[in-house]
Amino acid sequence: MKFLGIIPARYASTRFPAKPLAVLGGKTVIQRVYEQVAGILDDAYVATDDERIEAAVKAFGGKVVMTSTEHKSGTDRCQEACTKIGGQFDVVVNIQGDEPFIQPSQLQAVKACFDDSATQIATLVKPFTVDNGFEALENVNSPKVVLNKNRNALYFSRSIIPYQRNAVKEEWLENHTYYKHIGLYAYRVEVLKEITALPQSSLEIAESLEQLRWLENGYTIKVGVTDVETIGIDTPQDLERAEEFLKSHGL
């Protein structure tokens, strides 16, 4: 199978404008993401709507494709980019443009989901640990996932699922393995085309999670598991934390 990596990157961001071009350890965030992906997948492109990002990617020798400014999600941007890139790819991997520490093992875990010929869409989760504490578990910006025995997603929620009716909350992480959703997606090319043509669903609107649209329309989402923790760059404060991480690990 051939895997195409697409890294959606917008210039406009409410919490952190120009985020892809922020400098982290002497390189832009988007360059760091691209370099983590290149070589693991069969090909990789940045998909952007801004000429400044396009110029930055070309400057470091990366591949880039310009896309519409009207897209509401990275998935929609991936579909346009995939169409423009062409080629004989089987699966499109959607890599967040603000994940400079994404690891090869995480990409491999998502790729491995397609060893099952029935897989339509794949994503990644990381188990919460007792050390994370209950505060991390109840964070609404960290969606939770419940899986069936075949490691297909049953549901995603910003609430804690499952709710343990007969245990105090301080014991929940000890009693059950909760899964944190990692925003890395992969889709068979034909499935990507189908899901981007779907209207928003009621569950998606309620939770503000686009993957619920796919579940609500009957698609299955295979889930890979990782133990790797990454640092996403959502705010200038996250960038500072990432800089400290680089220094402490001698990167």
C-alpha positions in Angstrom: 0.0 0.0 0.0 1.1 3.6 -0.7 0.7 6.2 2.0 0.5 9.9 1.3 1.1 12.3 4.2 -0.6 15.6 4.1 0.1 18.3 6.7 -2.7 21.0 6.7 -1.3 24.3 7.8 -3.3 27.6 8.2 -1.8 31.0 8.8 -4.8 32.3 10.7 -5.3 30.9 14.2 -7.4 32.5 17.0 -5.0 31.5 19.8 -1.7 31.6 17.9 -1.6 33.5 14.5 1.2 32.5 12.2 1.8 29.4 14.3 3.3 27.2 11.5 6.0 29.8 11.0 6.9 30.2 14.7 10.5 29.3 15.3 11.3 26.3 17.5 14.9 25.4 18.1 16.1 27.3 15.0 13.5 25.8 12.6 9.9 26.7 11.9 7.2 24.5 13.5 6.0 23.4 10.1 9.6 22.4 9.0 9.9 20.2 12.2 6.6 18.5 11.5 7.6 17.9 7.8 11.0 16.4 8.7 9.4 14.0 11.2 7.0 12.7 8.6 9.2 12.6 5.4 10.7 9.2 4.9 8.2 7.4 7.0 5.4 7.7 4.4 5.7 7.2 0.6 5.4 11.0 0.0 4.5 14.1 2.1 3.1 17.5 1.4 2.1 20.6 3.3 -1.3 21.8 2.4 -1.8 25.5 3.0 -4.0 28.5 2.1 -1.2 31.1 2.7 1.6 32.1 0.4 3.9 32.9 3.3 3.7 29.2 4.5 4.1 28.1 0.9 7.3 30.1 0.6 8.6 28.8 3.9 8.1 25.2 2.9 9.8 25.7 -0.5 12.7 27.4 1.3 13.6 24.3 3.3 13.1 22.0 0.3 9.7 20.6 1.3 6.7 19.8 -1.0 3.7 22.1 -0.7 0.3 22.5 -2.4 -2.0 25.5 -2.2 -5.6 25.0 -1.1 -8.7 27.0 -0.6 -9.2 29.5 2.3 -12.8 28.2 2.7 -12.1 24.8 4.3 -13.6 24.3 7.8 -11.4 21.4 8.7 -8.0 19.8 8.0 -9.9 16.8 6.6 -11.5 19.0 3.9 -8.1 20.5 3.1 -6.6 17.0 2.8 -9.2 16.0 0.3 -8.5 19.0 -2.0 -4.7 18.5 -1.6 -5.1 14.8 -2.4 -7.0 15.6 -5.6 -4.4 18.1 -6.7 -1.4 15.9 -5.9 -2.8 12.9 -7.8 -0.7 9.7 -8.0 -1.6 6.1 -7.1 -2.0 6.4 -3.3 -4.2 4.1 -1.2 -4.3 6.0 2.0 -4.0 9.6 3.0 -2.5 10.4 6.4 -3.6 13.7 8.0 -0.8 15.0 10.2 -1.5 18.0 12.5 0.7 20.9 11.5 1.3 21.8 15.1 2.8 18.5 16.2 6.6 19.0 15.8 7.4 15.9 17.9 5.2 13.4 16.1 7.2 10.1 16.2 7.8 7.5 13.5 6.3 4.8 15.8 3.0 6.8 15.9 2.9 6.9 12.1 3.7 3.2 11.9 0.9 2.4 14.4 -1.6 4.2 12.2 -0.3 2.5 9.0 -0.6 -0.9 10.7 -4.3 -0.3 11.1 -4.6 -0.8 7.3 -3.2 -4.4 7.6 -6.9 -5.1 8.1 -8.5 -4.8 4.7 -11.7 -3.7 6.3 -10.2 -0.5 7.8 -11.8 2.6 6.3 -10.4 5.3 8.7 -7.7 5.0 11.4 -6.6 7.2 14.3 -4.5 7.0 17.4 -5.0 7.0 21.1 -2.8 7.0 24.2 -3.8 5.5 27.5 -4.2 7.9 30.4 -2.1 6.8 33.4 -2.8 7.2 37.1 0.1 9.7 37.2 -1.8 11.9 34.7 -4.4 12.6 37.5 -8.1 13.1 37.3 -7.7 16.8 36.2 -6.1 15.6 32.9 -8.9 13.1 32.4 -11.7 15.6 32.8 -10.0 18.2 30.5 -12.6 18.9 27.8 -9.8 19.8 25.3 -8.6 16.2 25.5 -11.2 14.0 23.9 -11.7 10.5 25.2 -12.4 7.4 23.2 -14.1 4.1 24.0 -13.2 1.0 21.9 -14.8 -2.3 21.0 -13.0 -5.6 21.2 -11.7 -5.2 17.6 -10.2 -1.8 18.5 -12.8 0.1 16.5 -13.9 3.4 18.1 -17.4 3.2 19.6 -17.6 6.9 20.5 -15.5 10.0 21.1 -16.4 12.6 23.7 -15.1 15.6 25.6 -16.8 14.1 28.6 -15.3 11.2 30.6 -16.4 8.0 29.1 -17.3 5.5 30.5 -18.7 7.0 33.7 -18.1 4.7 36.7 -21.3 4.7 38.6 -20.1 2.7 41.6 -16.6 4.2 42.2 -15.3 7.5 43.5 -13.7 9.6 40.9 -10.3 9.4 42.6 -10.2 5.7 41.8 -11.4 5.9 38.2 -8.0 5.8 36.6 -7.1 2.8 38.7 -10.2 0.8 37.8 -10.3 1.3 34.1 -8.1 2.1 31.1 -9.2 5.4 29.6 -7.9 6.5 26.2 -6.9 10.0 25.1 -7.5 10.7 21.4 -4.4 11.8 19.5 -5.5 13.9 16.5 -3.8 11.8 13.8 -6.0 10.4 11.1 -5.6 8.2 8.0 -8.3 7.5 5.4 -8.5 5.3 2.3 -8.6 7.7 -0.6 -12.1 6.8 -1.7 -13.4 7.1 1.9 -11.8 10.5 2.3 -13.8 11.7 -0.7 -17.0 10.3 0.7 -16.7 11.7 4.2 -15.9 15.2 3.1 -19.1 15.3 1.1 -21.2 14.6 4.2 -23.1 17.4 5.9 -22.4 18.1 9.6 -24.1 15.7 12.0 -25.9 16.4 15.2 -23.3 14.6 17.4 -20.5 16.5 15.7 -22.2 19.8 16.3 -22.9 18.9 20.0 -19.3 17.8 20.8 -17.5 19.9 18.2 -15.6 16.7 17.0 -15.7 16.0 13.3 -15.0 12.3 13.7 -18.5 11.9 15.2 -19.9 12.8 11.7 -18.2 9.7 10.3 -19.4 7.4 13.1 -22.9 8.7 12.8 -22.9 8.0 9.1 -21.9 4.4 9.7 -18.1 4.5 9.0 -15.7 2.5 11.2 -12.6 4.0 12.7 -9.8 1.6 13.6 -7.7 2.7 16.5 -3.9 2.3 17.0 -2.4 2.7 20.4 0.7 4.6 21.3 2.5 5.3 24.6 4.3 8.3 23.2 3.4 11.7 24.6 3.9 14.6 22.2 3.6 18.4 22.7 1.2 20.1 20.4 1.6 23.8 19.8 -1.7 25.5 20.4 -0.5 28.7 22.1 2.7 30.8 22.6 3.0 29.1 26.0 3.1 25.7 24.3 5.9 26.9 22.1 7.9 27.9 25.2 7.3 24.4 26.7 8.4 22.8 23.4 11.6 24.9 23.5 12.3 23.7 27.0 11.7 20.1 25.9 14.2 20.5 23.0 16.8 21.8 25.3 16.3 19.2 28.1 16.6 16.4 25.5 19.5 17.9 23.7 17.6 18.1 20.4 
